[in-house]
Amino acid sequence: MEELNLNSRRSFLKKSIYGGAGMFLLNALPDEALAKTDLVKITILHTNDVHSHVDPFPDNDPKYPGLGGVARRAAIVKKIRSEEKNVLLLDAGDIFQGTPYFNLYGGELEFKLMSMMGYDASTIGNHDFDNGLEGLVNQLPHANFPFINCNYDFSDTPMVGKTIPHKIFIKDDIKIGVFGIGIELHGLVDKKMYGNTIYQNPLEKAAKAAHYLKFEEKCDLIICLSHLGYKYENKKVSDVDLAKQSKNIDLIIGAHTHTFIDIPLEYENSDNKKVLVAQVGWAGIRLGRIDYLFEKRIKKKAVEGHTIKISKKSIAI
């Protein structure tokens, strides 16, 4: 696991203003103030690699004492929704595997809890295949949110028709396109678990998805839910590779490498435009928050992001 604490929020804000829109302390802008302007705030909340961690870590855990817990996360999400008008809650995969809850219930509990929290979408991680394709299919009725992936071909599997390549959300006339991509399963997951699933080049499929969302659907904000992993020393495709080679993607919400990125990291894409990469470690001990501020008429945007540590104290924030 890798933890990245690279910039103060102030320096991040200075570097993250798109289109010369000026500096905004986005969390300090109440809905009443925004209502009197042409500004719209979009709040993206995100998790990844929760791995069936329903309960908090014990208070005597050597690495994460007292952190995490679904009930606490739900309380924080509820509070943010009470304060903000336009909220999306997204997950980047590996919902399954890691505690006895998965061994006992096969993912039913995890999906039901996410549904109760009001998740808007998730992508699929490699551990979500741990009970096989049939095991995943059997649990899908317990999820009232879509699973988004555009580079797994499930046409010759029980998962056919169970995912969508992208989804569009509209918040205050701001159009948000979300698509998902997954990691290569060969060599990572037992073949019998993913069957005839065909892995397709994530860079190529992401490029097509982002182009479609930008130019066909006219999306103002494009988000990739990625289960590729933050970065690698070898040639394995990562979120950093995707960010640098991409066009039209504004935000990559990552997973798989359990990387703690406190403040979203900026990269320049192939058009020399900014793309953010975010990831919040694992086990549900942090919740990511990224606020975008749009100016309705010309669709310029400012952005600020950070993570919220899930603990007893955080419920009172």
Secondary structure, DSSP 8 states (H G I E B T S, - for coil): --EE----HHHHHHHH--TT-----GGG--HHHHHTSSEEEEEEEEE---TT--S---TT-SSSTT---HHHHHHHHHHHHHH-SSEEEEE-S--S-SSHHHHHHTTHHHHHHHHHHT--EE---GGGGTTHHHHHHHHGGG--S-BB-SSEE-TTSTTTTS-BSEEEEEETTEEEEEEEEE---TTTS-HHHHTT-EE--HHHHHHHHHHIIIIIS--SEEEEEEES-S--SSS---HHHHHHH-SS--EEE--SS--EESS-EEEE-TTS-EEEEE-B-STTSEEEEEEEEEETTT--EEEEEEEEE-STGGGG-
